[in-house]
Amino acid sequence: MADSSFDVVSKVDKMEADNAVNQARKEVEQRYDFKNVGASVEWSGEKVLLKANTEERVKAILDVLESKFIKRGISLKSLDAGDPYASGKEFRLEVGLKQGIDQEAGKKINKLVRDEAPKSVKSQIQGDEVRVSSKSRDDLQATIALLKKADVDVDLQFVNFR
C-alpha cells in the first residue's frame, strides 16, 4: 500500500480578504466617531493601508478591520500589522497578509511531528509548505489534531489529504 499524505499550508483567500477590507472601509466611512478625521482603509499593493489623524484612531480602525477578518473566517495570525507612524499630518498603519510557512515555522512543525506524532509519520519542508506522510491514515489524522492544538504563530490549513 502506498503512503498517504497531506500538506500543511498557510494561505489567505484573497477574495475573502478583499471583502473584509471593503466591509471595514464602508463601516469606517459611516461611523460617527470616524467623521472628519481623515479615516480610511484601502489596499496599497499587497498591504492594507489605514489612515487617520491620530494614533488612537488608526488603532481603532485596525480593530474594525480585525473584526471583519474574523467574521470572514480569516485568522488574525495571518495579519502582520506594523506600528502606526506619522506621515505629514496623519498617522498611517500598514497591515500585511502572511502567505506561506516561513523556514522557522516549518522547522517548528517538523520538530513537533518528529517528537510528538506517531512514529510512522514523516514530514519534510517543501518551499513554503510542509508535506506530512505515513502508511496509516489514522496516524495522519492524529497528526492533524496535534498540529491544530499546537501553538504555531502562523494560521495552518491542511490540504491534499490523500
C-alpha angles and dihedrals in degrees: 000000000000124000119270118221147174136194126237109214139166112214135151119216102240094208093052090048090049091050091050091051091049092050091049091049091052093048093048091050092052104039116102096221090058096051117119095001098101092249116171142157119202144147115261105186107298094343134073113237118209119193135185139141097256135039092238092054091051089053089049089053088050089055090053091049092048092051090052091050090051092050089051092053097251115137118236087229085075092061121088105194118183127201122282113261132191118250112179108304095342139066121234134196125191119208117194128194117233112228122185133003114285122222095260094052090044091055090048091052091047092051092048092051092046094048105036110019122088112286096248092063119099128186136190136180115245110184107294096350138060122231115210119192140176140154091242120068089198090059089051091052090050088051091052090052089049093051092047089057094043121103102238117156094229130072108253129209126182116220140165095035104181 
